[in-house]
């Protein structure tokens, strides 16, 4: 059904998630990030990701937030979750009834997981790619992780959707890119990121300082 990674940038403190799936519009349901809280990947109940973000926004660590959620959530055995908090703590969970071949892996600053995998090594390949690109921007690292997961086998069905969300210096996610249905969603997402990256900061400034950044105006 999906493979994903959540991660934090040590330099900027930004957090983000990247995801791909054979299912349509996967990022809309399963990936989220919030500045000052963390990033979450969950299958496939959006309420779980919101509960985790709320807990981490209140200062609960990724590990404690996930443990508390697992303890109180009905049908949790069907779910998978990967979480990274604003300090870089990470935690993962794969229920015993998760679909097909399911696996997860966590390390400082990142966590990766997936189900219906073509190979159990997919999450580990994603995490390794994320770690190996530590000097690059968070978006570049997330794209590298997603490509590594696909190259390692991805899931058993053809991948059709992908997405990436990043939150950092302002309350809203500055980057929220989605490919909801495409024959090469990972490649298309990489193209969107390449186009969006140089523009992203200008839209932050338009939000914060419109008098200085609006076209044909000067401050």
HELIX and SHEET records of a PDB file:
HELIX    1   1 UNK A   26  UNK A   30  1                                   5    
HELIX    2   2 UNK A   46  UNK A   57  1                                  12    
HELIX    3   3 UNK A   62  UNK A   72  1                                  11    
HELIX    4   4 UNK A   76  UNK A   78  5                                   3    
HELIX    5   5 UNK A  122  UNK A  132  1                                  11    
HELIX    6   6 UNK A  138  UNK A  151  1                                  14    
HELIX    7   7 UNK A  185  UNK A  208  1                                  24    
HELIX    8   8 UNK A  210  UNK A  213  1                                   4    
SHEET    1   A 6 UNK A 103  UNK A 107  0                                        
SHEET    2   A 6 UNK A 110  UNK A 115 -1                                        
SHEET    3   A 6 UNK A   2  UNK A   8 -1                                        
SHEET    4   A 6 UNK A  15  UNK A  21 -1                                        
SHEET    5   A 6 UNK A 161  UNK A 167 -1                                        
SHEET    6   A 6 UNK A 175  UNK A 179 -1                                        
SHEET    1   B 4 UNK A  31  UNK A  34  0                                        
SHEET    2   B 4 UNK A  38  UNK A  43 -1                                        
SHEET    3   B 4 UNK A  80  UNK A  85 -1                                        
SHEET    4   B 4 UNK A  90  UNK A  94 -1                                        
END                                                                             
